[in-house]
Amino acid sequence: MNTLCIKKIQAVADISASQVPALLDKAQAEWHRIDTVNWDAYPYKPEVSFRIVHTGDKLLVHYRVTEESVRAVAAHDDGRVWEDSCCEFFVSPDGNDVYYNLECNCGGTLLLHGGQKGGERPSAPVSVLESIDRWASLGRTPFEEQVGERTWELALVVPASAFFLHAITDFSGLVMRANFYKCGDLLRTPHFLSWSSIDLPRPQFHCPQYFGEIRFAED
């Protein structure tokens, strides 16, 4: 099981997602790879890294991807973003089967659901989705698949209130279980990469039993 300590940085008033890359550079936030190929039928492995810090009441997430084609067809939040060039963060705040899947395509279109695997998993309210700021280096306009190697970045500012089934106000000192993914179900070369490995016979990200552990620094 992979483990990750998430650094705490000083809060910045009215931080926007476009500021995240520079802030994480300044904080010397460590990059981590999403590079585990769990299924032999999908061997393609684009270059994918992420880094993440917290400010107490917010998560700042930054992805960097180089892949052989890009796609951002999903035009509205809560759409089928996993079919596009997509980075995903699944997290269980209590370390049990109640978890969230926060999925965002390379155009900044977002999906967020929460609940138990196999049970009712409601979508986040519109107000919650709107509270998550996004910056996409490829812009926010949807586009069909573009073939040819591209490098793109995505940054998110996720308030603690985005975990709408919980009452989290401060991440400091918390321990959670999580996984980070990169996928593109309808790309010319489909792929399904993970940060923490998965031992299942076919692609499946909704598997909290294979989440790694993330620890939030207190200061």
N, C-alpha and C positions, 0 to 999 in steps of 0.2 A: 504494500500500500504506500503510495507516495504521500509525502508530508510537505507542508509549505508554511512558513511563518510570514505573515503579512505585516509589513512595517507600518507604523503610524507616523503621519506627518502633520505639521501644523495646519489647522483649518484655514482655508482661504475664503473670504467673504464672496458670495455670489460666483463661485467657481463655475466656469463653463467647460464643456467637454473639449473644446478646441484648445484649452489651456493645459489639458492633462499631459500630453507628451512632454512639454517643456518642464512642467512641475515634476514629473517622474524622472526626467534627466537630472534636474537639480537635486532631487532626493537620492540619486544614484540607485534607483529601484532596480532590482535584479530581474533579468529576463529569464523566462522558463519556456521550455519547448513543449509543444503539443506534437509529438512525433511517434506515438505508438500505433503501429499497424496491427490491429487485432484479428483481421480476417484476410486470409490468403487470396480470396476472390477479389479483393480491392487493395492491390499493392501500392497504388500511387500515393506518394508522400510529398505534398507541397511543403515548403518551408514555413513553419508557423511558430510564432513566439508570442508570449503574453507577459505582462507585468501588472501587478496589482498592489495598491496601498490603501490605507483607510485614514480618515480624518476624525474618527470617533463616530460621527453620524452619517458618513458617506463612504462609499467605495469608489475608487478611481481605477478604472480598468483600461488597459491599452493593449491592443492586438497589432501584430505586424505579420503580413502574409505575402509570400511570393508563390504564385501558381500559374499554370499554363493557360488558364482561361478564367474569366470572371463573369458573374451573372448577378443581376439585382432586379428580378422581375416583380417580386412582391411589392406592391405599391402602398399598402396600408398596414398599420400595426395590427397584430394578431392574424396576419396572413401566413402563407406557406413559405416562410423565410428559409427553412431548412433545405429547400430545393435549390436555393441560390448559393453563392459563395457566402458561407455562414460560419460565424464563431459563436460558441455556446458556453454558458456557465450554469451548471446544475449544482444546487447547494441545499443541504439539509441542516437547518439551523440547530435542531435538537439532536442530530445524529441518529434519527430514526427514519421511518419510511415516509414522513412528510417532507417533501422537498419542492423546490422551485426550479423550473427550467427557463432561463433567460437566454433567448436566442436572437441574434442580430445579424442581418445580412450586411454585405459590404456597402450598401447604400444607406445604412442607419435605420432600416425598418426593423421593428422590434416585436417579439412575441414573449409573453410572460404568463405562465400558468403555475398553479400551486396545488398541492394536495398529496394524497397517497397513490402509489403505483396501483393501477387497476381499479382505483376508486374515482370518485368525482374530483376532477381537477379544473376548477374554475379559472377563467381568464382573469387577469388583473383588471380592475376597473380602469376606465379611460383616464381618470385623474391620476392614477398610479403610473400608467404608461407615459403620460405627458410629463410626469415629474422626473423621468430619467432622461437626462440630456445626452445627446449623441453627436459625435463629429466623425465624418467619413471623408477620407482623403480623396475618394472618387466622386464626392458630391452626393446629394440627397435625391437626385432625379433617377427614377427606375430606368433600367436598360436591359435589353436582351443579351444573351451570352456574347462576349467578345473574346475571340480566340487569339492567343498570343501571350507570352509571358508578361505578367504584370505584378508589380508590388503595390500593395495597398495597406492602409492603416485604418483602425477604428478605435475610437475612445468613447468611454461611457462614464457618466457620473451617476451613481446609483444611490439614492438616499435610503437610509435604514427603513423608512416607511414603505419602500417598494416591496418588502416582504410582508405582504398584506394579510397573511394569516397569522402573523406573530405581532408582538408588541415590542420590537427591538428599537431602542433609542440610541444605543452606543455599542459599537462592535468591540471596544477595548476589552481585552482579556477573554473574549469568547473563543470557544473551540467548536468548529463545525466540520461536517463531512461534505466533500465537493468533488466535482470533476470538471475539466475544461475540454472542449471538443472543437474540431474543425470538420465541416462536412460540405457537401454539395451534391445532393441527391440527383439533380437533373443536369449537372454539368457534363460536358463531353467525356470527362474521365471522373466518374463518381468516386468519392473517397470518404472515409470515416475514421478520423484520427482522434486519439484521446491522450490526455495527460497521464492519467492513472489507468493501468491496463485493465482489460475486460476479458473474462474467460467465458464467453458465450458462443454458440455455434454460428450465429448470424448477426449482422449489425443491429445493435440495440443500445441506445444511450440511456434509456429510462431503467437504470439498474443501480439503485442506491447501494446495493451490497458491494459494489466495486468502486465506490467513491473513495478518494483519498482523504487526508485530514488537513484542514487549514486552521492555523492558530493566529489570532489577532493580537499583536503586541499591545501592551498597555501604555507604553510611552516611548 
